[in-house]
């Protein structure tokens, strides 16, 4: 099997992730923060260690400002619905995932005004366009760090710095960048960072979170209220973090796995992981460009990868602009047919369709059919790329 669907969920997981979850269930297994016995305290310690690992990975000084959710979608809903009120204005883009577009669409019916900034042909969004959409009532800017459709990376640091000077909160969807691109909330001016554990952090599904910078700590209202194990004598949700935003029992066994996944990423090195992805991405893109029936998406003719230029400069260019995600279509073939052929002929797993980002496909000219998406992970190899290209070469067009 060749697994090229890491943008949906990374696989396989590192052995230490499986071991950490097994050990938690075998030796701890209790509810964190709900009891006074040793097992419960050990569970709470495990959760806190994961908070520390997340905060250190993203340059957040206070581990208690890491709020755990079941995925990036819940984290984005918490940021959007917890910040915005009727009369507010929010800026986003036409390259966002439905985890941003759908909450904003619902909020628009409650009196929120939404401006969608148009991306460049390759899917990247310029700071000038984002800042040009800001108004006097703008409370929040929500932006993906890396596109889940074409892999382009937005200039988060430049945008965040400018928004900080204007005292506008900046929420970043790091679902595709966490673990693949270095992220430092403070230096990048990020106030709210939504992440998921099951992609580039190599943790299990059912884990994720929202990291709150100092300007956002006191400005997010909870999505849910309920038991926290603290202030149990009151029927009012606690006003301190993380309890204010974490109601109900946490996925402690999943968070044990997430901690092990982050440790794995740290041992490999985020930059080294990115370089590995870029190396394979370069081989994949060059190979696809040589197939006359394949139409790459998000690589306009003027920005084609120059297959004849110096490799170091090409690698540097891609490092600055891409994560390991490529979308394409094959002339005369439905994208679902292409995916079926890839799996049947060589066990290649990929994703097809709209990738939960319909506005992005409308912008890129691939709506409603979508694209075939290949997404790379740390365990992929050059042989994976070679075999994939061989199948696609034999596919051709009808």
C-alpha positions as CSV (number, residue, x, y, z in Angstrom):
1,X,0.0,0.0,0.0
2,X,1.1,3.6,-0.8
3,X,-0.6,6.0,1.5
4,X,-0.9,9.5,0.0
5,X,-3.8,10.9,2.0
6,X,-1.9,12.5,4.9
7,X,-3.7,15.9,4.5
8,X,-6.9,14.0,5.7
9,X,-5.2,11.9,8.3
10,X,-1.6,10.9,8.7
11,X,-0.8,7.2,8.5
12,X,0.8,5.1,9.6
13,X,1.2,6.4,13.1
14,X,4.6,6.2,14.8
15,X,4.9,3.1,17.0
16,X,5.4,5.3,20.1
17,X,2.0,6.8,19.6
18,X,0.3,3.4,19.8
19,X,2.5,2.5,22.8
20,X,1.6,5.6,24.7
21,X,-2.1,5.0,24.3
22,X,-1.8,1.4,25.2
23,X,0.2,2.3,28.3
24,X,-2.4,4.9,29.3
25,X,-5.3,2.4,29.1
26,X,-3.3,-0.3,30.9
27,X,-1.7,1.7,33.7
28,X,-3.8,4.8,34.2
29,X,-7.2,4.8,32.5
30,X,-8.9,7.1,35.0
31,X,-10.7,10.4,34.5
32,X,-8.3,13.5,34.7
33,X,-9.3,16.2,37.1
34,X,-12.4,14.4,38.5
35,X,-11.1,12.4,41.4
36,X,-8.4,12.6,44.1
37,X,-6.9,9.1,43.8
38,X,-3.6,8.4,42.2
39,X,-4.8,7.1,38.9
40,X,-6.9,10.3,38.3
41,X,-3.9,12.5,39.3
42,X,-1.7,10.6,36.9
43,X,-4.3,11.1,34.1
44,X,-4.3,14.8,34.9
45,X,-0.5,14.9,34.8
46,X,-0.6,13.3,31.4
47,X,-3.0,15.9,30.1
48,X,-0.9,18.7,31.5
49,X,2.3,17.3,29.9
50,X,0.5,17.3,26.5
51,X,-0.5,21.0,27.1
52,X,3.1,21.8,27.8
53,X,4.2,20.0,24.6
54,X,1.6,21.9,22.5
55,X,2.5,25.2,24.0
56,X,6.2,24.7,23.4
57,X,5.7,23.6,19.8
58,X,3.7,26.7,19.0
59,X,5.6,29.3,21.0
60,X,2.9,29.9,23.6
61,X,4.2,30.8,27.0
62,X,1.2,29.7,29.1
63,X,0.3,25.9,28.8
64,X,-3.0,26.6,30.5
65,X,-4.0,28.7,27.4
66,X,-4.0,25.4,25.4
67,X,-7.7,24.4,25.2
68,X,-8.2,20.8,24.0
69,X,-11.0,20.0,21.6
70,X,-11.9,16.8,19.6
71,X,-10.5,18.3,16.3
72,X,-9.5,21.4,14.4
73,X,-13.1,22.0,13.4
74,X,-14.3,22.3,17.0
75,X,-11.3,24.6,17.7
76,X,-12.3,26.9,14.8
77,X,-15.9,27.0,15.9
78,X,-14.8,27.9,19.4
79,X,-12.6,30.7,18.1
80,X,-15.3,32.1,15.7
81,X,-18.4,31.7,17.8
82,X,-16.6,32.5,21.0
83,X,-15.3,35.9,19.7
84,X,-17.8,37.4,17.3
85,X,-21.0,39.2,18.2
86,X,-23.8,40.9,16.2
87,X,-22.4,44.0,14.5
88,X,-18.9,42.7,14.2
89,X,-17.0,42.4,10.9
90,X,-14.8,39.5,10.1
91,X,-12.3,39.0,7.2
92,X,-11.5,35.6,5.7
93,X,-10.6,34.2,2.3
94,X,-12.1,32.1,-0.5
95,X,-9.5,29.4,0.2
96,X,-10.9,28.3,3.6
97,X,-12.1,24.9,4.7
98,X,-15.8,24.5,5.6
99,X,-14.7,24.5,9.2
100,X,-14.4,28.3,8.7
101,X,-16.9,28.9,6.0
102,X,-19.9,27.2,7.6
103,X,-19.6,28.8,11.1
104,X,-19.2,32.2,9.4
105,X,-22.2,31.5,7.2
106,X,-24.2,30.7,10.3
107,X,-22.9,33.8,12.1
108,X,-23.8,36.0,9.2
109,X,-27.5,35.1,9.9
110,X,-26.9,36.5,13.4
111,X,-25.7,39.9,12.3
112,X,-22.1,39.3,11.6
113,X,-20.7,40.8,8.4
114,X,-18.2,38.6,6.5
115,X,-15.7,39.7,3.8
116,X,-14.0,37.0,1.7
117,X,-10.7,38.1,0.3
118,X,-9.9,36.7,-3.1
119,X,-6.7,34.7,-3.4
120,X,-4.1,34.7,-6.1
121,X,-4.4,32.1,-8.9
122,X,-2.1,29.7,-7.0
123,X,-4.3,29.9,-3.8
124,X,-2.0,32.2,-1.8
125,X,-3.4,35.3,-0.2
126,X,-1.4,38.6,-0.1
127,X,-1.1,40.7,3.0
128,X,-2.3,43.8,1.0
129,X,-5.6,42.1,0.1
130,X,-6.2,41.0,3.7
131,X,-5.4,44.4,5.2
132,X,-7.3,46.2,2.5
133,X,-10.5,44.4,3.6
134,X,-10.1,45.6,7.2
135,X,-12.7,48.1,8.5
136,X,-13.3,50.0,11.7
137,X,-15.7,47.3,13.0
138,X,-13.4,44.4,12.1
139,X,-13.0,42.2,15.2
140,X,-11.4,39.1,13.7
141,X,-9.4,37.9,10.7
142,X,-9.5,34.1,10.1
143,X,-7.0,32.6,7.7
144,X,-5.7,29.2,6.8
145,X,-1.9,28.8,7.1
146,X,-1.6,26.2,4.3
147,X,-4.3,25.3,1.8
148,X,-5.7,21.8,2.1
149,X,-6.4,21.8,-1.7
150,X,-3.2,23.0,-3.3
151,X,-0.7,23.3,-0.4
152,X,0.2,27.0,-0.8
153,X,1.4,28.7,2.4
154,X,0.2,32.1,3.3
155,X,2.5,34.8,4.8
156,X,1.0,34.5,8.3
157,X,3.8,36.4,10.0
158,X,3.5,39.5,7.8
159,X,-0.3,39.6,8.2
160,X,-0.2,38.9,11.9
161,X,2.3,41.7,12.6
162,X,0.1,44.2,10.8
163,X,-3.1,43.1,12.5
164,X,-1.4,43.3,15.9
165,X,-0.6,47.0,15.3
166,X,-4.3,47.5,14.5
167,X,-5.5,45.6,17.6
168,X,-7.5,43.1,15.4
169,X,-7.5,39.5,16.6
170,X,-5.9,37.0,14.2
171,X,-7.1,33.4,14.1
172,X,-5.1,30.9,12.1
173,X,-6.2,27.4,10.9
174,X,-3.0,25.3,11.3
175,X,-4.6,22.0,10.3
176,X,-2.2,21.5,7.4
177,X,0.9,23.3,8.8
178,X,1.2,22.1,12.4
179,X,4.1,19.7,12.4
180,X,5.2,20.5,8.9
181,X,6.0,24.2,9.1
182,X,7.5,26.0,12.2
183,X,4.8,28.1,13.9
184,X,5.6,30.6,16.6
185,X,2.4,32.4,17.8
186,X,4.2,35.3,19.4
187,X,6.5,36.2,16.6
188,X,3.8,35.6,14.0
189,X,1.2,37.8,15.8
190,X,-1.3,34.9,16.1
191,X,-3.9,35.3,18.7
192,X,-5.9,32.1,18.2
193,X,-4.3,29.0,16.7
194,X,-6.5,26.1,15.8
195,X,-4.8,22.7,15.3
196,X,-5.7,19.1,14.9
197,X,-3.8,16.1,16.3
198,X,-4.4,13.5,13.6
199,X,-2.6,15.1,10.7
200,X,1.0,16.5,10.8
201,X,1.3,15.9,14.6
202,X,0.9,12.2,14.0
203,X,-1.5,11.8,16.9
204,X,-4.8,9.9,16.9
205,X,-8.2,11.1,15.6
206,X,-10.3,12.8,18.2
207,X,-7.6,15.2,19.4
208,X,-7.0,18.9,18.6
209,X,-7.2,22.3,20.3
210,X,-7.2,26.0,20.3
211,X,-4.2,28.0,21.6
212,X,-5.0,31.4,23.0
213,X,-2.5,34.2,22.9
214,X,-2.5,36.9,25.6
215,X,-4.8,39.2,23.7
216,X,-7.4,36.5,23.3
217,X,-7.3,34.8,26.7
218,X,-10.2,36.7,28.2
219,X,-12.2,37.3,25.0
220,X,-13.4,33.8,24.0
221,X,-16.8,32.5,25.3
222,X,-17.4,28.8,25.7
223,X,-19.2,26.7,23.1
224,X,-20.3,24.2,25.8
225,X,-20.8,24.4,29.6
226,X,-20.8,21.6,32.1
227,X,-18.6,19.6,34.4
228,X,-14.9,20.6,34.8
229,X,-14.0,19.0,38.1
230,X,-13.5,22.6,39.5
231,X,-15.8,25.0,41.2
232,X,-18.4,22.2,41.5
233,X,-20.4,24.1,44.1
234,X,-21.5,26.7,41.4
235,X,-23.9,26.4,38.5
236,X,-21.8,29.0,36.6
237,X,-19.0,27.9,34.3
238,X,-15.5,28.7,35.9
239,X,-14.0,31.9,34.5
240,X,-10.4,30.6,34.4
241,X,-8.5,28.6,31.7
242,X,-8.6,26.0,30.5
243,X,-11.7,25.0,32.5
244,X,-13.8,27.9,31.1
245,X,-13.6,26.4,27.6
246,X,-13.2,22.7,28.4
247,X,-16.5,21.2,29.6
248,X,-16.8,17.4,30.0
249,X,-14.3,14.5,30.1
250,X,-11.3,15.0,27.9
251,X,-10.0,12.3,25.5
252,X,-7.1,11.6,27.9
253,X,-5.9,8.4,26.1
254,X,-5.9,10.3,22.8
255,X,-4.0,13.2,24.4
256,X,-1.4,10.7,25.6
257,X,-1.0,9.6,21.9
258,X,-0.9,13.3,20.8
259,X,2.0,13.9,23.3
260,X,3.9,11.0,21.8
261,X,3.2,12.3,18.3
262,X,4.5,15.7,19.1
263,X,7.6,14.1,20.7
264,X,8.1,12.2,17.4
265,X,7.8,15.4,15.4
266,X,10.3,17.2,17.7
267,X,12.8,14.4,17.4
268,X,12.5,14.4,13.6
269,X,12.5,18.2,13.5
270,X,9.7,20.3,12.0
271,X,12.1,21.8,9.4
272,X,13.5,18.4,8.5
273,X,10.0,17.0,8.0
274,X,9.2,20.0,5.8
275,X,12.3,19.5,3.8
276,X,11.4,15.8,3.3
277,X,8.0,16.8,2.1
278,X,9.5,19.4,-0.3
279,X,11.9,16.9,-1.7
280,X,9.1,14.4,-2.5
281,X,6.8,17.2,-3.7
282,X,9.4,18.4,-6.2
283,X,9.8,14.9,-7.6
284,X,6.0,14.5,-7.8
285,X,5.3,17.9,-9.4
286,X,8.1,17.5,-12.0
287,X,6.7,14.0,-12.9
288,X,3.2,15.3,-13.2
289,X,4.3,18.1,-15.4
290,X,5.8,15.7,-17.8
291,X,2.5,13.8,-18.2
292,X,0.6,15.6,-21.0
293,X,-2.8,14.4,-19.8
294,X,-2.4,15.8,-16.3
295,X,-3.5,19.3,-15.4
296,X,-2.0,20.5,-12.1
297,X,-4.1,22.9,-10.0
298,X,-2.6,25.8,-8.2
299,X,0.5,25.9,-10.4
300,X,-0.2,28.6,-12.9
301,X,2.0,28.5,-16.1
302,X,4.0,31.5,-14.9
303,X,4.8,29.7,-11.7
304,X,5.6,26.3,-13.0
305,X,8.4,24.5,-11.2
306,X,11.5,24.9,-13.5
307,X,12.7,21.3,-13.9
308,X,16.0,22.5,-15.5
309,X,17.1,25.0,-12.8
310,X,19.4,24.6,-9.9
311,X,18.0,22.1,-7.4
312,X,18.9,24.2,-4.3
313,X,17.0,27.2,-5.5
314,X,14.0,25.1,-6.5
315,X,13.9,23.5,-3.1
316,X,14.2,26.9,-1.4
317,X,11.3,28.2,-3.5
318,X,9.0,25.3,-2.6
319,X,10.0,25.4,1.0
320,X,8.8,29.0,1.2
321,X,5.6,28.4,-0.7
322,X,4.2,24.8,-0.2
323,X,3.4,22.0,2.0
324,X,3.2,18.4,0.7
325,X,-0.2,18.7,-1.1
326,X,-0.8,18.4,-4.8
327,X,-4.1,18.6,-6.7
328,X,-4.6,17.6,-10.3
329,X,-7.0,16.2,-12.9
330,X,-6.5,13.9,-15.8
331,X,-8.0,14.9,-19.2
332,X,-11.0,12.9,-20.0
333,X,-11.2,11.1,-16.7
334,X,-13.4,11.7,-13.7
335,X,-11.3,12.2,-10.6
336,X,-13.0,9.3,-8.8
337,X,-12.1,7.1,-11.7
338,X,-8.5,8.2,-11.3
339,X,-8.5,7.4,-7.6
340,X,-10.0,4.0,-8.2
341,X,-7.4,3.1,-10.8
342,X,-4.5,4.3,-8.5
343,X,-5.8,2.0,-5.7
344,X,-6.6,-1.0,-7.9
345,X,-3.3,-1.0,-9.8
346,X,-0.9,-0.1,-7.0
347,X,-2.7,0.2,-3.7
348,X,-2.3,4.0,-3.8
349,X,-4.6,5.8,-1.3
350,X,-5.6,9.4,-2.1
351,X,-8.6,11.7,-1.8
352,X,-10.8,13.1,-4.5
353,X,-13.6,15.7,-4.7
354,X,-14.0,19.1,-3.1
355,X,-12.0,18.4,0.1
356,X,-14.5,20.3,2.2
357,X,-13.4,23.6,0.5
358,X,-15.9,24.4,-2.2
359,X,-15.1,28.1,-2.4
360,X,-11.4,27.2,-3.1
361,X,-12.4,25.0,-6.0
362,X,-14.7,27.7,-7.4
363,X,-11.7,30.0,-7.3
364,X,-9.4,27.5,-8.9
365,X,-11.9,26.5,-11.6
366,X,-12.4,22.9,-10.5
367,X,-15.9,23.2,-9.1
368,X,-18.0,21.1,-8.9
369,X,-16.0,18.0,-10.0
370,X,-13.0,18.8,-7.6
371,X,-9.6,17.2,-8.0
372,X,-7.4,14.2,-7.2
373,X,-5.3,15.2,-4.2
374,X,-2.1,13.5,-3.2
375,X,-0.7,14.5,0.2
376,X,2.7,13.5,1.6
377,X,3.8,12.5,5.0
378,X,7.0,11.7,6.8
379,X,6.9,8.0,6.0
380,X,6.5,8.5,2.2
381,X,9.5,7.6,0.0
382,X,10.8,8.4,-3.5
383,X,9.7,4.9,-4.5
384,X,6.1,5.9,-3.6
385,X,6.3,8.8,-6.0
386,X,7.8,6.8,-8.8
387,X,5.1,4.1,-8.6
388,X,2.4,6.7,-8.5
389,X,3.7,8.4,-11.6
390,X,4.0,5.1,-13.4
391,X,0.3,4.4,-12.8
392,X,-0.7,7.9,-13.9
393,X,1.4,7.6,-17.0
394,X,-0.4,4.4,-18.0
395,X,-3.7,6.0,-17.3
396,X,-3.6,8.8,-19.9
397,X,-6.8,10.4,-21.2
398,X,-9.8,9.0,-22.9
